[in-house]
Amino acid sequence: MHFIRLCSLLLLASSYSKAECLIDHEGLCTPGITITEDTQVEITEEDLGTEIVTTTTTTVTTTTETVTNENSNDILDGSNGYVSSSKEGDMDIDWGGQGSASMPSGNSCYGLGTDKCAMITGSGNTTSNMGVDGMGTTFIQTVDISDLQINNGGEVKYSIEVDKQDAQDRIYLHITGLNGSNQVFNGTDVLSETGVSSGYQSYNGSFDFSGVLNKLTIEIGGRDINLAVGPVFDDVTVDVFYNVINTIVTQHITTLEEIYYLNIFDPTEIEFVEEVFEYNDISFDDGEIDFTPIEPETDEISYETVELEIQEFEIDFEIDLPKPEIVTVQAETELELELEIEMEMELPEPEVEEISNEQPKEETTEPNSETVEEPSVEAEDSTEQEEVQQEETEKPVKEPSAKEKAATKIVKKIDDKARYDDAAQIKTLIVMQILGDTKSFFDTQSIIQDNNINEYLDKSLEDQFGFLFQSAQNQTMEDLINGQY
């Protein structure tokens, strides 16, 4: 006999889209969830003498990675906590840097508005601290963004408004990303090169990076070649978009314990347990086991319900019932009738008479006399028996009616285990009554009074059978006497 105990721990079922983001991915990843599963199966077997315990432990490790894109918002806005008011991107204050510069306002800012802006006034042609050629003036600062805990790459986006009145001037924006002192990325966008009449423009750009990022160095520079009106800029914004990957590892451990008992139960006990489980609903409540008997579903049985059931089956059989055929069986019968009469009787000894010398006269038989033989008893019996048997073999074979077939099918449907219960017995009896067309059997029975029963019981053996016994005895003696001749 086997008993199985199932123990199940944490169950996690998830269905999400797959996120495409590797560890060294550069730029922003597609937001989503990636689920991977690893299954390990361990089987152990322990022989305890009276039983063998096999334990199967299945461990499913599910790794769920959730990728989202987060935004630092504008790190050059003092209200976000990354820079002070002197380093904000509204350019009210000079950031500091290389070469000469001014901070005009009003009409000197041209299309940027009447508030303050930053103007590039240096005419030099050198390399900036960040390695950009063609530089005369720079505005530069480094912003610490380590609080963002960027570890999985992302994208740095910027925007800047520029008004270049002299087509010979130039202006650029450069950003270097750092992980401590290590460079993660660097990028330079020339906003308006020498020879381009750009006038007022709003510029946007971005730089992708991977891995860890905790510092940004922002440099804006250019040249005022004719020293007339240099390029002006204002409203600088820098936003850092980065990937956030959350990894959740869960384990689903299923332990299946199978116990094989080594013939320690009596078969009768096992059979009893199986019957208990078969005929009872078993429930568990706070460690207690409750057995509730299963009540069999029984329909009320009556003459009308059984008759209706027979009619339903009878319709099916009548459709498939073939036309009756009378089959005549010709049988050749060889009859051998052997009549042997053996009778041993003690005949009385004949009396001895004196023999006279006179010769008895010979009886003569007339030549024309004929001996008439009576028909043999054996032949008559044989012929008669042949005729009877031939009549029996020529009787037609009768096909069962549809009603008889339907009744047989209903009786066979009764389960063997329930064949002798009250309902089955009643149903079988009703079927017999329907076949015999004796529905009145179930009517109220009347009691028939037999007024002559006492008179019948008073008859003696001699009165009842004396005459028959006497006649049989006389006939037997007569047969014995005739047998002597």
N, C-alpha and C positions, 0 to 999 in steps of 0.2 A: 504494500500500500504506500502511496506517495502523499506526503503533505507538503505544500509549497507555501512559503512565507515570503511576501514581497514588501520590501522597504524602499520607499522613494523619498529622496531629498529634493532640494530646490529645483523647481521646474520653470524654465524661462522660454517662452515662445515668442519670437519677434519676426516681423517681416518689414524690411525697409529697403530703400534704394541704395545702390552701391556708391560710395564716395571715392573719387579718383584723386588720391593725394598721397604721394610717397614721402618718405622722410626728407629726401633731398629735393623735393619739388620747389621750383622757383616760381614765385608769383602766387596768386590766389588759387585755391582749390575749389572744386565744385562742392558746395555744401551737400551733405547727405550722411548716410550711415552705412558702414561696411561691417558685415557679420561673418566671422569665420568660426568653424567648429573643428575640434580635434577629439576623436573618440578612442578611448583606451578600454580594453576588456581584459579582466583578470579572473581566472577560474582557479579555485582551490577545492581540494577534496580531502575530507577527513573521515577515517574509519574509526568509529566509536565502539566497535564490537557488535552491539545490537542494532546499529544503524550506520548508514553511510551518509554523510552530509556533504553536499556539493554546493559551493557558494560561487555565484557568478556576479562579479562587481563590474558594472559598466559606468565609466566616468566620461562624460561629455563636457569638454571645456569650450565654452563659447566666448569668443572675444568680440566685443562690440566697439567699433570706433565711430565716434560722431564728430563730423567736421562742420564747423561754422566759421563765418567770416566776421571778425570784429573790427570796429573802427575807433581810432583814438580821438576822432574829431580834430579840429584845427589846433595843432600844438603851438602855433604862434599867437594864439589868443590867450591873453593873460588869465582869463577867467577859468581856463581848463587846467591851470596849475603846472604847466611845463616851463613857462618863461615869465620873467618879470615884465613890468610895464615898459621898461627901456628896451626890451628886445621883441616887442610885439610887431606884428606885420602891418600895422596901420601907418608905419614909418613917421611917427611923430617925433621920434628920437633916433639919432644916428647909432647904428649898431657898432660902429667901429670897423676898421679894416685897413687896406692899403690905398695909397694915393690920396688925391684931394677930392672933396665932396662938399655938397651944400644941402640944406633942408629948406627949400622954398615953400611958399604957399600962395594962395590967391591965383592971379592970372599966370604966374610963373609955372604953375603946375599944368597949364593948358587943359587938355581934356580930362584930367584926373580929378578935377574939382577944386574948390577953393581952400580946402584944408591942407595941412602940410603934406609934402611928398619928399622923396629922396632923388637928388640929381647927381649924375656922374660927370665930373668936371676934369678929370685927369686925362692928359693926352699921351701918356707913356705907352710903350709897346713892349711889355715884359710878360713874364709868366707868373701867375698868381700863386699864392701859398697852396692852393688845391691842385696846381698843375695845369691851369688853363692859360693858353697863349693869347696874345693880343689884349693884354690887360693894362688899363691906366688907373682905374679906381675899383675898389671892392668894398662891399658891405658883407660881413661874415659873422656867424655865431654857431656854437655847438649846443644842441639840446639833448638833455638826458631823458630818455624814455624807458628806462629799465623797469619802471613800475608796471609797464604793460605786460611784462614777461612773455615777450615774443620769442617763440622757440621753433616755429614750423614755417617760416617764410611768410611772404606777403607782397604788398605793393605800396609804394610811397607816391602819393599824388599831390600835385601843387597847382596853384593858380596865381597869376600876377597881372596887373594892369600896367601898360607901358605907353608912353607917348614920346616918339622920336621925331623931332622937327627937322633935323639935319640928316639927309640920306647917307652921308658919309660916316656917321657915327655907328657904333655897334653896342649891343647889350646881350648878356647871356645869364643863365641860371645854372648853378652847379650844386649837386647834393652828394655827399659821401656818407654811406652807412657803415657803422662800426659795431663790432662785438668786443667791448673793452677797447684794446688798442689794435685789434685785428680788423682789417677792412673787409666788409661784407659785400659792398657794391659801391660804385661811383658812376655818376652820370652827369653829362653836360648838355644842355639844350641852348643853342644860340637862338635867341628870340628874334633879333633883327640884325642881320649882317650889314657890313659896309656896302653902300651902293643901293640899298633897298629903301624906297620911300614908304615907310610903313605907317607913319602918323600914329593915331591912337589905336591900340590893339589890346585885347584881353587874351592871355595865353594860358593854356592848360597842358599838362604833361604828367608822365608817371615813370617810375623805375621799379622793376621787379627785383626781389631778393629771395634768398632761401636761408633756412637755418635760423640762428639766433641774431636778434638785432636789439641793441640797447642804447645807441647814440646816433644822432644825425648832425652833420656839419653842413650848414646851408650858406652858400656864397652866391652873391649877385654882383656882377662886375661888367666893365665895358670901357669904351674910349670916347672922348670928346675931341675929335680930330681937328676941327677948325677953331676950337675954343670960342665958339659963339654961343650956341645953345646946346647943352649936353642932353642926353636921354634922361628922362625922369620916369620913376615907377612908384607904385603905391599898392596897398591892399594885397599883401602877400599872404597866402594860406598854404599850409602843409598838413596833409592828413595821412596817417599811417593805417592801412588796412592789412590785417594779418589773420593767419589761419589759427584756429583753436581746435585742437584734437583731443577729445576726451576718450579714454580707453577704459572700458569696463569688462572685467573678466569674471565670468560666472561658471559654476560647475553644477552639472546635473548628475547626481550619483544614484544609480539604481542597483540595489542588491537583491538578487534572486537566490533564495535558499531552498534547495530541494533535499528532502530527507527521505531516504529509502530504508524502511524498516525491514529487518531480516527475519521474516516469518515469526513474529512474536505475538501476532493476534490470531485468535481462533476464527476460522472462516464464518462461523455463525455470528460472532460479534461484528465482524466486518459487514456481513450482509445486513445486520440490524442497523448499523450506522448508516449504510447506504440508503436503507428504507426511510430512516429518520430524515435525511437530507432530501429525499425525493418527495415526501409527502408533507413537508413542513416548510413554511417561510421563516428564514432565520435572519434575525436582525441583531445589531450590536448597539448598545446604548450605555455609555459610561463604563465600559469594561464588562457589562453584563450581557449574556446571550439570551435572547428570547425566541422560543419556538412557537409558531402559530400554525395550527393544522390547516392544510389546504383543503377547502371544501370542494368536492367535485361538483361540476356544473351538470345538473340533471334536469331534464325537461319533464313536465307532467305527461304520463303515458296513459292513453285511453284508447278505446276501440276506434274512435274517430281519427286520432292522430296516426295510429298505425295504418288504418285503412287509407288515409291520405298519402302516407309514405309509400305504400304498396302501389297505389295508383300512379305516383310519379315515376317509379321504376318501371311499372307496367307499360307506360307510354313509350319508354326507350326500347323495351324489348319488342313491343308490337311493331316498331319501325323496322327492326332488323330481323323479325321472325319470318323464316321462309315458309312457303306454302307446304302444307303437310303432304307427304307422299306415302302411299300404302306400299309397303315392301313385303312381298311374298317370298318367304324362304322355302325353297325346295330342298328337302332333305331326303336323302336316301338312307333309309334305316334298315339295318339288317337285324332282324329279330330272331333270336333263337330261344325257343321255349322248350325247356326240358322239364318234363314232368316225370318224376320218379316216385313211384309209390312202392314203398317197401313196407311190407306188413308181415310180421311174424305172429302167427297165431297157433295155438296148440289145438289141433283137431282131435276129436275123439277117435280111438282105435276102432276100425271096422270089425263087425262081428264075423266070425268064421262060419261059413256055410259049407255044407257037404256038397261035393262036386259030383254031379251025376254024369253018366257016360253018354248022355245025349248031347249031340253036337248042337250048339245054338245056330239058328238060322241066320245066314248073313243078310244084312240089310242091303238092299240094292238101291242105288241112286239112279233116278231116271236121267237118261242122257240129256234131255232137253231142259232139265232143271237148272236154274241160274242162282248163283249165290250173290245175294245183295249185301254189299258192305255198307254199314252205317258210317256216316261221316265222322272223321276223327275229332275227338275233343280238342286235341292239341292244335290242329289246323284252324278250328274255329276260333280258339282263343288268340292264336297268332294273328289271324286276319283282323280280328276286332281291335287288337292292340295297335296294329299298323294304322288302321283308319283313325283311331283316336289321336295317335302321335302326329299323323299327317295334318289333322285338323288344327292341332296346337301349333305346328310349325308354320302354318299358313296364316296365322293371326297377324294383322298389321302392327308394326312398331309405332307406338304413339309418341309424338314429340311433346315435351312439357309445354304447358301454356305459358303465356306472358305473366299471368298472375302468379303461377307456381315459381317461375324463375325469379320474379321480384321478391316473393316471400323468402326464397332460399337466400337471396343476396342480403336481405335485412337480417336474417338470423346469423349469417356468417360475419356481419359487421360487429356483432356483440363481442367485446373484448374478452379474451379467455379468463382474465382475472376477475371479471365482473359477471361471468356467465351464470353464476349461481346466486347472485344477489336478488333481492326482491324485484327490482325494476326489470332485470333481464328475464326473470321467470314470468312475470306478468306479460312482458312484451311477446315472449315466445308463445304463451298460451293464447294471446289475442290473435297472433298470426295463424295459429291452427284453427281458431274459430272462424276467421275470415275465409280461409281456404275451404272449410266445411260449410260455410254459409249458415252458421248457427249463432247469429248475433244474439238470439234470445237467451243464450247461455248466461249472459250477464244480467238478465232481468231478474226480478225478485222470484225466487223459487218457491213453489207451493209444496206442501207435504201431502203425499198420497197415503191414505189409510188402507191397509190391507186387512179386511175383516175376516178372511179365511185362513190367516196364518196359523192360528191356534189349531184349527181343524187339521191343517197339513202336518203340523208337528206331532199330532196325536197318532198319525198313521204308523203302524208297526212295520218292521223290516219285511215280515211275511206278506203284509198287505201290499207293500210297494213293489217288491221284487220277486215274491214267491212264484208268481205265474211265469215270469220270464225265465227264472232259473229252471223251473220244471220243464218248460218247452225246450230249452237248450240241451238239457240232459237227455230227454227222449230222442232228440235228433241225433245226438252223438252215438247212442247205442244202436240206432237204426243204421247208421253209416258203417259201423263195425261189422254188423251181421251181413250187410250187402257186400262187404269187401271179401267175404269168403268165396264168393262165386266168381 
